[in-house]
Amino acid sequence: MRTNKLIILAVLLLSIVYKVNAQQAAMYSQYMFNTLAINPAYAGSRNVTSATALYRHQWTGIEGAPKTATFTIDAPLDQKRMGIGFQAYSDKAGIIKNNGVALSYAYRIRMDKGTLAFGMQAGASQYQADFTSVSLSQTSNTIDPAFANNVDKLLFDLGAGLYYNSDKFYVGLAGMGLLKNRFTSYESAGVKFGSREEVHLFLSSGVVLPLNEDFKLKPSILIKGVKGAPIEGDINATLWIKDVIAVGAQYRTSADLAGMLEIQATPQIRIGYSYDYSTTQLRNYNSGSHEIMLRYEFGFNSNKFLSPRYF
């Protein structure tokens, strides 16, 4: 059992310490409720002040598996011609911790059937890696320079994006991690090594398809790309029943299958839950991933509430 845990921990470390084929950004199954984290142009797009909290526990049962918590709030300004947003997050995987905040601004242009927004994001995070706590070998006195020193850095970053949305359709494209921060740097046998952040590209889109008065189908997709890693796609569809409850499924390419549940508890409160089942060999070591979401809308009027928002 200890051997298995060390193997999994090594995979988690390698995905961050070295420039290998791995996503560096935190992963969410309910990305459609956390769009501000992957596209700053989303700010203000719901036309009301909206706050969302999301927590994800990935690969339950594996020691050191990723745990991510995020809180976002955004609102329209200047008669909905602009949008602002704030995000706070905490991400932990193995010996790696990354806590940060980000501010987003979007300039919104009203079009015939929707709104086109241009967004920018600036953020800061505290990146920590406790490399010296890793026991690499009990039989060798050789020191691996990659694990010789801990890392504790204050990092700054930028992001930019485009986002178009109407009442029942959206499409967005964003680039995050534009400053390409360096995480580690060391030298071994005269050769320099290290790890750094790469630019992450996110392409997202979704649509609401009315089936009849009571049922609506909401398919959506998120495509993620980063240098040195295969393109990854999240494809999902949810069926809304009377705009109150929705059930759905998701497929993440070469990674997971997920079941999803959403409840519009009140006009202001929406609750979401997803359960991911690994389709890779990791399924032998974990009992799935859990994610819960809570959204609160401040745009409530005692006489009338705005029409349901699906994105």
N, C-alpha and C positions, 0 to 999 in steps of 0.2 A: 504493500500500500504506500509506504514512504517513497519507494522508487517511482511509482506513478505520479505522486504529488510533485516530486522533483522534476519529472519530465514536463508536466504541465506548467510548472513555474518557469522552467527554462524557455518554453515556447512563448509565454507571456513577456519574459524579459527580452528575448531576441526580437520580438515584434516591435520593440521600442528602442532598444539600445543600438541595434544595427540597422543599416539601410537594406532591409529585406522586403519581400513582397507582403506587405501588411498595411492595413489602414491604421493611421495614427489618431484619427478623430474618434470621439466617443460615438457609439452606435445606439440607435433607437429604433424599435419596431414601429412605434406610434409617431413617426417623423412628421406626419401631417398635423400633429398638435404641437410640434416643437420646431416649426419652420424657421422661427427667428434665429435658431442656433445654426442653421445652415444657409440662410439667405437674409441679409439685413434689409433688403427691399420689401420684405414681408411686413415691416413695421407699419401699423395703422391700417392694414388692409381689411380688417374686420369692421372698420368704421365705428367701433366703440372701444373703450378701454377694456383690455382683456388680459387676465393674469392666468398663467398656467404653471403648475408644479408637476414634475415627472420624476419618478424613481425607477431605476432598472437594476436588478440583481441578475447578472449573467452567469450561466453555468453553475447553478446551485449545486453545492456538494464538493466543489473543487476549492481547496484552500488557496487564497490569493486571487480568486477570479474577479473580474471587473465589477465594480459597483459605482453607479453614476446617479447623481441627483442634480436636477437643474430647476431653476425658477426663472420665468420670463414674464415681462409685462410690457405691453405696447399700447399706443393710443394715437388717434389722428389729431392733427393740429391745423390751424388756419383754414377752417372750412373744408377739412379733409384733403387739402392740397399737399400736406406733409404728414409724416409719421415719425414717431420716436419710439425707441424700445430699449429695454434694459434686461440683461441676462446675468445671473449668478450661477455658478456650477461647481461641483466637486466630483472629481473622477479619480478612482483608485483602482489599480491593477497590480497585484503582487507587491513589489517594493516601490512602485511608482505612485506618486500622488501629484495631482494637478488641480489646484483650486484657482478660480478666476472670475472676473467680471468683464462685461462688454457693453458698450453703448452703440446703438444703431440709429441711423437717420435715413429716411426715405423721402424722395421728392416724387409726388404722384401726379400723373397727367390723366385727366378724365377723357375717355374716348367714347365712341358711339355706344358700345355695349359693355364696356368694362373700364378698367384703370390700369395704366402702365406705370410702374414705379422703378426708380433708380435708387439703389441704396449703398451706404457705406457703413462699415463697422470698425470700431477701435476698441481694443481690449488689453487687459493685463492679467497675468496669471503667475502663481508661485509654483514652480516645478521642482519636485523633490524626488530623489532616487537614492534609496538606502542600499547601495551596492555592496558595501563591506559586510552587511549582515548575511550575505549569501554564502553558504558553506559549499565550496566547489569540490573539494577533495579532502579526504581524511588521511590519505597516504602520501600526498606530495606536498613539499614545502614551497613549490613554485607559486609565485604570485602572478595572477592574471591581471595585466594592467587595466583591462576593461572593468574590473571589479575592485580596483585598488582604492578608489576615492568615491565618496558620496557626492551627490549633486544637489545644490539648493540655489535655484536661480529665479530672479524676477524677469519675466519675459513680456514683451509687448508685441501686439500683432494687429494686422489689418485684414479686412475682408470687403468684398464688393459684390453686388448682384443686381439682377433685373428680375422683375416679377410682374406678370400680367394676370389679372383675375376679373371675373364677372361673378354673378350670383351662383353659377353652377359650373364654372370651369376655371382652372388656373394652370399656369406654366411658369417655371422659374429657372434661372441659371445663375450660379454664384461660384465665386472662387474665395476660399478661406485659407488662412495661413500664408498670406502674401509675403510676409517678412522672412519666412524660412529660417526661423530661429535655430541655433545650434544647441543641442542638448548636452552632448559630451564631446570631449576631444582628448586623445591620448596618443602616445607614440610607443611602438614596440619594434625592436630590432631596426631602428632607423626609419621605420615606415609610420606615417601618420594615419590614425584611424579616428572614428567618431560617428556621431549620429546627429541628424538635423531634421527639422520639420520640412515637409514637402507641401506644396500647394495642393489643396483638395478641391476638386470640382464637383458640383452637385447640380444635376438636372432633375427637376421634379415636375410632375404634371398630374392632374386629376380632373374628373368630371362627374357630375350627378346626372343619372339617366332615370327619369320618371317612368315607372312601369305601369302604375295606375294611381288612384288617389291615396292609397295606403302604403305602397311600396316604392322605394327608390333604390337603385343600384349605384354605388359609388366606387368605381375602380380608380386606382392611382398607381403611380410608379415613381421610384427614386433611383437614379443611376449615379453611382459614385466612382470617381476616377482619381488616382494619385500616381505619381511617377514611381515605377518599379513594382506596381501591383496590378493584378488583373482587374478589369472593370467589373464592378459588382452592382447588381440590380436588386431592388426590393419591389416585388409586384404584389399588389393586394387588391381585394375587393370586399366591400361591406354592403350588406342589405339592410336598409333603414326601413323600419316598420312604424308607420304613423308618426314619423319624426320624433319618436320617443326612445326606441331601442334599436340597436344595430348589432348584427353578428357578421363576422367576416373571417377571412383567411389570408395568409401571406406566404409568399415563397421568396427566400433570399438565396440568390444563386450560389450553389456549392457550399451552403452553410446551414440554413434552418428552414423549418416549416413552422408557421405560427397560427394560433387561433386568437381572434380578437372579439371583444365585447365593448359596446359603448352604450351609455344610458344618459339621456337628457333628463336629469332628475327634476329640474325646474327650468324656467326660461333662462335663468342665469347660470345654472350649474350643470356641467357635463363631466361624467366620470368614464374613464376608459381603462381597460385591462387587456394585456396580451400575454400569452404563454408561448414560448419558443421551444421547439424540439430540434436538437442538432441532427443533421443528416450526415455528418462526418464521423470519424472515429472518436471524436470527443463525446459522443452519446454514451460511450462505455464508461465514462468517468463523471458524468453529471446527470442531474435529474431535471434539466430544463432551465430556461431563463424566464424570469417574471418581470413585468413592467406595469406600473400603475400610474394613471394620469388624472389630475383634477384641474378643471378649467372653470374660472369664474368671470362672468361678463358684468361690467358695471353699467352698461347701457340700458338700464331698466327704467321703464316709464309705467307709472301706476295704471295708466289708461291703455297703453299699447306697448307691446314689445316688438322690436324689429324682427323681420322674417328670419327663419332659421338659417344659420351659417354652417356650411358643411366643411369649410377648410380653415 
